[in-house]
Amino acid sequence: MKTRTAFILSLTAIITLAAGSAFGAYSGGIGEPNDPYIIATAEDLNDIGNHQEDWNKNFKLVADVNLAGYTGTQFNRIGTPESPFCGVFDGNGHVIYNLTYISTTTDFVGVFGYIWSPAAEIKNLGLEDVNVMGGGHIGAMIGWNRSGTVSNCYSTGMVSGTKQYIGGLIGENDSIVSNCYSTCEVNGCAYVGGLVGYNSMGSDISNCHSTGTVMGFATDMCYSLGVGGLVGVSGIGTTITNCYSMSTVTGFYDVGDLVGQNGGNISDCYSTGAVSSGPFTAGFEYMQIGGLVGNNFGIVSNCHSTATVSVSSTEGSHSYYIGGLIGLNSGTGSYIGNISHCYSTGTVSGFSTEGSYSSGVGGLIGSNHDGSINKCYSSSIVSGSWGIGGLAGYNTGGISNCYSTGSVTGNEAIGGLIGSDYHGAVSDCYSIGSVSGALFNFGGLIGSISDSNIAASFWDTETSGRTTSAGGEGKTTVEMKMLSTFTSAGWDFVDAWGIGNGQTYPYLKSFNGINPADLNYSGTVDFEDFAIFSSHWLESSN
């Protein structure tokens, strides 16, 4: 009997200890989907990093937590490459305040250092006033999201890294991110983004935005490649949809207010921030800088930019391919940059001092290198040195059904639509902006051409101030507003174009004709529309 009693007591003790371990962890719960671990304090959150055995469990935050008590590298990051986080963390609409992690060499820094499981999920979580510094793969929330889902999350504060893959929310993303934003100040060496540093093949970002300051710096080992207000680099096979950036972005190579470098599909996005190059260093070249995307060899559709793009080349430095929407739209093998149904309305400046120059500056595209542009326009004000155009600075690809209305100023190869066209194909396009300041090779439509095919394209000889062009046909303002001018050249006024005959220049139907009060088809309702309405009202009264 005593033996049986002792056995039962021992078994009871073991069960009690096991139960105490299971039910006493954190602030409650057992880590299962229907009974997640309860995280209620900063101590609870920090303790997750001590228990790798729990990194495939479910967690729920039930209160805002303040991590101000953890400084330096005291906070225990959750997930490593050796032992990734594979569970579910539901922020439940709460906020983590004052996350601090300071190291110049540590990789995979964030609340979650490394996530790798299709079942992993981070959701409904806010991070405010973060101060995170590390080596590579640095993000306020996640260092590297290999295959998890991130939704309804945000971050504010500062994030920086001495290496690559630096993002305001996520350093590198290989999966799905939706309904997230960041206002962080982000600094890094390469693949630097306001929300995500690097968006890898097959990943998807939707309904997200960024409004912070993003800067890519250059060192002897790293050249500030891929710096974007939302995403630094978005690779082949990626998608970015319904996103925007209001960020201020600075970098050297492949710099854009939304995405620095794009090889995927960007659609229904816009940017309204500011993009610039630097900090300026003699001997450096600043290349592929755009209001939306710096360097594109993917697809961009239904997007626009009102961002200010400004690149200043100081003595001994040069800048190439600067565009109001895209810096460089290129074709490489089976990957050909394709831009459609897009527009830009900002200011594009390639300012240069003596001993330097800026070339390939365009209101929409800095250089269209074997890419395709269709049904786009620019009203940007453009200035630069060589190869400056209202729509594109350089063109060696195809441009069709496009127009530009902004003024263009430069020194050589200056055109209302295209600065310099080399073996390109241009059809059904026009420009009306003024062309001025040119010393050599300037024209109302195109500044200079070489073996190009310019078909059914026109410029306004009066508004441009130019009666000659390397290509195209000059028309008076009256002729440019006549339907017959364009139908006789074979333009498509069924699907592509519309016109207020005798009142307006041609407009692209994909952008216009929606508001019935826009009587002059200008894209805005203003006093000119009221004047047209009044005149017809008087006609009907008589």
Buried (B, 14 or more C-beta within 10 A) or exposed (E): EEEEEEEEEEEEEEEEEEEEEEEEBBBBBBBEEEEBBBBBBBEBBBBBBEBBEBBBBBBBBBBBBBBEEBEEBEBBBBBBBEBBBBBBBBBBEBBBBBBBBBBEEBBBBBBBBBBBBEEBBBBBBBBBBBBBBBBBBBBBBBBBBBBBBBBBBBBBBBBBBBBBBBBBBBBBBBBBBBBBBBBBBBBBBBBBBBBBBBBBEBBBBBBBBBBBBBBBBBEEEBBBBBBBBBBBBBBBBBBBBBBBBBBBBBBBBBBBBBBBBBBBBBBBBBBBBBBBBBEBEEEBBBBBBBBBBBBBBBBBBBBBBBBBBBBBBBEEBBBBBBBBBBBBBBBEEEBBBBBBBBBBBBBBBBBBEEEBBBBBBBBBBBBBBBBBBBBBBBBBBBBBBBBBBBBBBBBBBBBBBBBBBBBBBBBBBBBBBBBBBBEBBBBBBBBBBBBBBBEEBBBBBBBBBEEBEBBBBBBBBBBBBBEEBBBBBBBEEEBBBBBEBBEEBEBEEEEBBBBBEEEBBBBBBBBBBEEEEBBBBBBEBEEBBEEBEEEEEEEEEE
